[in-house]
Amino acid sequence: IDDSKAFLLDVGLRDDLMGWDVHKGGSLAHYAQACTDVTFKFPFGEQELMGIAARGNYDLTQHTEGSGKNLDYYDDETKEKYIPHCIEPSLGVDRLMLALICSAYAEDEVGGEKRSLLKFDPKIAPIKVSVLPLVKNKEALVSVARDLFDKLSQRWNVQWDAAGAIGRRYRRADEVGTPFCVTVDFE
């Protein structure tokens, strides 16, 4: 459970939006010895994000009964045979992506105007860097910026933006959750 939480935090989920639902007695699935759900507070309500089930040796026992093959494990150190147990973390990618977007969503206010932006963790941001030449009509500057863009593009998903005022370009990068912007200027 701790490893699952550490993973979810590491990819960028907000801790204050996560919760835990420990299943008790009659609410357990027939195969489970224990089960804990990680919940997430979406804008439309709190929902299960991830299930972590201690399935015991149910699966291998069922395979043994169905196939007739012995799936016992022999431990050379203890000289004991046993059927291994399984802990099953279950997480849907679509629900995780929605939780990541919800965690990254933020609003700020500039000049009395509310603006929305995304604050993705750099590990999961779809666009890693936005390269912004200060001006688009100076070939020497654009050439340096384009060269940097090409080099960064070999490893990451990079955005080129040379249209409009530099502040507006930073703003566009913030809106889509780009964690890094590089302005190429004359210095």
C-alpha positions in Angstrom: 0.0 0.0 0.0 2.8 2.4 0.8 4.5 1.6 -2.5 1.3 2.3 -4.4 0.9 5.6 -2.6 4.5 6.6 -3.3 4.0 5.8 -7.0 0.9 7.9 -7.2 2.5 10.8 -5.5 5.7 10.4 -7.6 3.8 10.8 -10.9 2.1 13.9 -9.6 -1.2 13.2 -7.8 -2.0 15.6 -5.0 -2.0 13.9 -1.5 -4.9 16.1 -0.3 -7.1 14.6 -3.1 -6.4 11.0 -2.3 -8.1 8.8 0.3 -8.3 5.2 1.5 -11.2 2.9 1.7 -10.4 -0.3 3.7 -12.9 -3.1 2.9 -14.2 -5.0 5.9 -15.7 -8.5 6.2 -18.7 -8.8 3.9 -17.6 -6.2 1.4 -14.6 -8.3 0.3 -14.6 -10.2 -3.0 -14.8 -13.9 -2.6 -11.1 -14.4 -3.5 -9.8 -11.5 -1.3 -8.3 -11.8 2.2 -8.0 -8.0 2.4 -8.6 -5.1 0.1 -7.9 -1.4 0.2 -9.0 1.1 -2.4 -7.2 4.3 -3.1 -9.9 6.9 -3.7 -9.6 10.3 -5.5 -11.6 13.4 -5.1 -12.6 14.3 -8.7 -14.7 17.4 -9.4 -17.7 15.1 -9.8 -17.2 13.3 -6.5 -14.9 10.9 -4.7 -14.3 7.7 -6.7 -12.1 4.6 -6.6 -8.8 5.2 -8.4 -6.9 2.0 -7.5 -7.7 -1.3 -5.8 -5.1 -3.3 -3.9 -6.3 -6.8 -3.1 -4.5 -9.5 -1.1 -5.7 -12.5 -3.1 -4.0 -15.1 -1.0 -3.2 -18.2 -2.9 -6.7 -18.3 -4.5 -5.5 -17.9 -8.1 -2.8 -20.6 -8.0 -5.1 -23.0 -6.1 -7.7 -22.6 -8.8 -5.1 -23.2 -11.6 -3.9 -26.3 -9.7 -7.5 -27.6 -9.4 -8.3 -26.9 -13.0 -5.1 -28.1 -14.6 -4.1 -30.9 -12.3 -0.5 -29.4 -12.2 1.2 -28.8 -8.8 2.1 -25.2 -8.5 3.7 -25.4 -5.1 6.9 -23.5 -4.5 9.8 -25.2 -2.7 12.0 -23.0 -0.5 15.5 -24.4 -0.5 16.4 -22.5 2.7 13.4 -23.5 4.9 12.9 -26.8 3.1 9.2 -26.1 3.0 6.6 -26.2 0.2 3.8 -23.7 -0.2 1.5 -22.1 -2.7 2.6 -18.5 -3.2 0.2 -15.7 -2.4 -0.6 -12.7 -4.6 -1.2 -9.1 -3.9 -2.9 -7.4 -6.9 -2.7 -3.7 -7.4 -5.3 -2.7 -10.1 -5.2 0.8 -11.7 -6.9 2.0 -14.9 -4.8 4.3 -17.1 -7.8 6.4 -18.2 -8.8 7.1 -14.6 -5.2 7.8 -13.6 -4.8 10.3 -16.4 -8.0 12.1 -15.3 -6.7 12.2 -11.8 -3.4 13.6 -13.0 -5.2 16.4 -14.9 -7.3 17.2 -11.9 -4.2 17.3 -9.7 -2.4 19.5 -12.1 -5.3 22.0 -12.6 -4.9 25.4 -11.0 -6.2 28.9 -11.3 -4.5 32.2 -10.8 -5.7 35.8 -11.1 -3.9 38.6 -13.0 -5.4 42.0 -13.2 -8.7 40.8 -11.9 -9.0 38.1 -14.5 -9.1 34.4 -13.5 -6.9 32.1 -15.6 -6.6 28.4 -15.7 -3.4 26.5 -16.0 -1.9 23.0 -15.5 1.0 22.3 -13.2 2.1 18.9 -14.4 5.1 17.1 -12.8 7.9 17.2 -15.4 7.9 13.4 -15.5 4.4 13.2 -16.9 4.0 16.6 -18.7 3.1 15.9 -22.4 5.3 18.8 -23.5 8.5 19.1 -21.6 10.0 22.4 -22.9 8.8 25.3 -24.9 11.5 27.1 -26.9 10.7 30.8 -27.4 12.9 33.0 -29.5 12.5 36.5 -28.2 11.8 37.8 -31.7 11.1 36.0 -34.9 12.6 38.5 -37.4 16.3 38.2 -36.4 17.8 35.2 -38.2 20.8 34.9 -35.9 18.5 34.6 -32.8 16.0 32.3 -34.5 18.8 30.1 -35.8 20.2 29.6 -32.2 16.7 28.9 -30.9 15.9 26.5 -33.8 19.2 24.6 -33.1 18.3 24.3 -29.4 14.8 23.1 -30.3 16.2 20.5 -32.7 18.6 19.2 -30.0 15.9 19.0 -27.3 13.5 17.4 -29.7 15.8 14.4 -30.1 14.9 13.4 -26.5 11.7 15.1 -25.4 8.5 16.4 -26.8 9.3 20.1 -27.3 7.1 23.0 -28.5 8.2 25.9 -30.7 6.4 29.1 -30.2 7.5 32.3 -31.9 4.0 34.0 -32.3 3.0 37.1 -30.3 4.4 38.7 -27.3 6.7 36.7 -25.0 4.3 37.0 -22.1 1.5 35.5 -24.1 3.8 32.6 -25.2 4.7 31.9 -21.5 1.0 31.9 -20.8 0.2 29.4 -23.5 2.9 27.1 -22.2 1.3 27.4 -18.6 -2.1 26.6 -20.0 -1.0 23.2 -21.3 1.3 22.4 -18.3 4.7 22.8 -19.9 7.1 22.7 -17.0 10.1 24.5 -18.7 10.3 27.4 -21.1 13.6 28.6 -22.7 13.7 32.1 -24.1 16.5 32.7 -26.5 17.4 36.4 -26.4 20.4 38.5 -27.3 22.4 37.9 -24.2 
